[in-house]
Amino acid sequence: METSVSGTRSDTTRKRSFVFWTLRIAAAVGAVLLLIAVLKWEEKRSSNRWSTLVEGSPTAGEKLFEAKGCSSCHTGAEAAPGPNLSVETAARSGPDHLVTAMWNHAPRMWERMHEAGVVQPTFTQQEMANLLAYLYTLRYVGAAGDEGRGERLFARKGCASCHNVRGKGSRVGKDLSTVRSSATAVGFATAMWNHPKGRGESEGSRFDGVEANDVLTYMRGGGVARQFDYHLVAADFQRGWGVFREKSCVACHSVKDEAGHLGPELGPARELPPTVAQLAGAIWNHSPAMWDAMEHLRIQRPILLEREMADLVAFLYSFRYAEPGGSPKVGEVLFQARGCSRCHGVLALGTREGPELRGRGKNFTSVTMAAALWRHGPAMFRRTRDLGLPWPVLAEKDVGDLITFLNTSTGPAR
């Protein structure tokens, strides 16, 4: 009898132990699965919340510019119905400027398209990213300079003592109007970098302001580049970072306080010349000091190919093509001041006149703002007119604050 009771107790203990460990293992597995799920959710949430511009391809953007019919109005000709997008305000060409210009110009654009019977093209988010990347690239190519002033500068700066343009100047060197580097701004910058030492340096040979644009225009024979700079469109900022290191730029220049400090900082805190032609002038001005520094450091001055210069330009200017930041509180005030709240509500949570813009699990960037403008803009424009409301006009500095406000959680602060 005692043996039977003892055996029963032992079986019960083993069953309880089995259940206990089974539950613990199940709880542990559940906890791990829950942790993985939370981490995945947090990763996705963080990625969505802090995502910046979708990476765009200038090459794909150029094809879209033609395929979507943009080039039919924005040809650059004087009689064209739309502005020349390659030169207008070239000094300010970040996403905030491009989106602001597109937003403010949209009503007039839609009216003209309606009058001409043109069907408005649509853009996916990735297509819009490609288009903005292309327009950004066009902007820092820069406008044409003054040919007559360029001819005078060519003589005054001493260029004519060695070179000639269409037979005017010294016959010692080549006719620069026939040299391929005069066709594009990147080619011009490459030639300025690769120019040999001992060019009779003087203060008078420096290029200031838009003087480099003028000289390049004179070399070209007037107007903008005879051929589009496909090296620039196909440039890659990651390859440019490789050029920056491999060609020993890091020995003297830093980006974001990394590497050398003999030369000026080239990161986002430093303003670059607004166009590549003016960058070529800055390279020319800086050449004597660079020669001396490289000789002091016993670094052989590298020769750059045009595609390498294009990648280097893309790398340096990529710091300026960044998603604008801002203040959510200022953005909230602007949302009301610009009239957006009349349809979308004071906190952008929606009304009968317009949908909710915050708390949808989607985040705004310059690209998504531009894409949304093309998808929903015409209907918004018609609705504002039906309600007797003006189209909201944005200032360039508004974009970062508005995006930050719309991406801020609508929940209580913790």
Secondary structure, 3 states (H helix, E strand, C coil): CHHHHHHHHHHHHHHHHHHHHHHHHHHHHHHHHHHHHHHHHHHHHHHHHHCCCCCCCHHHHHHHHHHCCHHHCCCCCCCCCCCCCCCCCCCCCCHHHHHHHHHHHHHHHHHHHHHCCCCCCCCCHHHHHHHHHHHHHHHCCCCCCCHHHHHHHHHHCCHHHCCEECCEECCCCCEHHHCHHHCCHHHHHHHHHHCCCCCCCCHHHCCCCCHHHHHHHHHHCCCCCCCCCHHHHCCCHHHHHHHHHHCCHHHCCECCCCECCCCCCCCCCCCCCCCHHHHHHHHHHHHHHHHHHHHHCCCCCCCCCHHHHHHHHHHHHHCCCCCCCCCHHHHHHHHHHCCCHHHHCCCCCCCCCCCCCCCCCCCCCHHHHHHHHHHHHHHHHHHHHHCCCCCCCCCCCHHHHHHHHHHCCCCCCC
